[in-house]
Amino acid sequence: MPGCHSTGASHSAYLSFQPCRAIPTGTVCGVRRVPFSAPVKGGVLGGWSVGEGRPVIVLHGGPGVSYEMVDGLMEELSAEFEVATFQQRGLAPSIGTGPFTIAQAVQDIAAVLDHLGWNRAMLVGHSWGGHLAFHAAVAIPERLSGVLSVDPLGAVGDGGEKDFHNEMLARMPEALRARVVELEAREEAGEGTEAEALESLTLVWPSYFARPERVMDLPPVAFSLSANAQLWADMQASLPGLEATLPSIGVPVGVLVGGLSPMPPDEAGLATATRIPAAWSHVEPEAGHFPWFEAPGCVLAAARRLAATSA
């Protein structure tokens, strides 16, 4: 979140940061959050909205990670838009069960739009959420006034996944890298735990940022290992089909990437934008994977640009 960061030497950044000072319960910048529960088969999708203006849905990253990661993004966009976000299925306050598939995740976006009474809205997705937004642009274009994908996993080739993983490890102190590799091996073998997922995220967290001396504090976070594993597998299986359909996307699309992000800009977001007719892209040169933190105002500016060109 903007204003929540740690300072220190490059190695100590991996060990010393504390949980971020949370936005006060029920408010963003003194404006009250409006909670909602969108009904779906077997349960609800819980979320909240804030602000006034054109409607925007924010999709958090992950998959299978709690939605507090985008609190700062919500705060930035609420200055000019009515912004809503929801916890993707797998974790409270949303339904804890699947199916954990791309198709269901897109249906869930439509269910939230229906509940809010929004016929169409701008979709802003970060990281995994930015990748999911490309799927939504293909599957439910009639519900979207535009798509802004923020430092996403891409939709060309492997989406930049391999290079992203390697860069995250390369940015780590060697003493910690071996532990992360060990935890990843346990996860891939189906032996990982939620506690180990948190340990791994805590260790790699500074690698997401452009400079280890300025790292956004890690918000309180929860994990759904089943949602993560099943959605990631479906994402990988769906990549060739998504890449083939990118030229069919007709809704306005903007892609914002961090020039110093571990998510490789050329292989991920920028490569995807070149395949979508009339899509535009912007590289924020001094930002990492969370551009609203490292370059405050840049996501709002990109949303403003997209809104000016979308119906």
Stockholm file with secondary structure:
# STOCKHOLM 1.0

chainA/1-311         MPGCHSTGASHSAYLSFQPCRAIPTGTVCGVRRVPFSAPVKGGVLGGWSVGEGRPVIVLHGGPGVSYEMVDGLMEELSAEFEVATFQQRGLAPSIGTGPFTIAQAVQDIAAVLDHLGWNRAMLVGHSWGGHLAFHAAVAIPERLSGVLSVDPLGAVGDGGEKDFHNEMLARMPEALRARVVELEAREEAGEGTEAEALESLTLVWPSYFARPERVMDLPPVAFSLSANAQLWADMQASLPGLEATLPSIGVPVGVLVGGLSPMPPDEAGLATATRIPAAWSHVEPEAGHFPWFEAPGCVLAAARRLAATSA
#=GR chainA/1-311 SS CTTCEECSCTTTHHHHCCCCCCCCTTEETTEECEEEEEEETTEEEEEEEECCSSEEEEECSSSSBCGGGGHHHHHHHTTTSEEEEECCTTSTTSCCCCCCSHHHHHHHHHHHHHHHTCSSEEEEEETHHHHHHHHHHHHCGGGEEEEEEESCCCSSTTTTHHHHHHHHHHTSCHHHHHHHHHHHHHHHTTCCCHHHHHHHHHHHGGGGSSCTTSEECCCCCCBCHHHHHHHHHHHHHHHHHHHHHGGGCCSCEEEEEETTCSSCTIIIIIHHHHHSTTCEEEEETTCCSCHHHHSTTHHHHHHHHHHHHCC
#=GC SS_cons         CTTCEECSCTTTHHHHCCCCCCCCTTEETTEECEEEEEEETTEEEEEEEECCSSEEEEECSSSSBCGGGGHHHHHHHTTTSEEEEECCTTSTTSCCCCCCSHHHHHHHHHHHHHHHTCSSEEEEEETHHHHHHHHHHHHCGGGEEEEEEESCCCSSTTTTHHHHHHHHHHTSCHHHHHHHHHHHHHHHTTCCCHHHHHHHHHHHGGGGSSCTTSEECCCCCCBCHHHHHHHHHHHHHHHHHHHHHGGGCCSCEEEEEETTCSSCTIIIIIHHHHHSTTCEEEEETTCCSCHHHHSTTHHHHHHHHHHHHCC
//
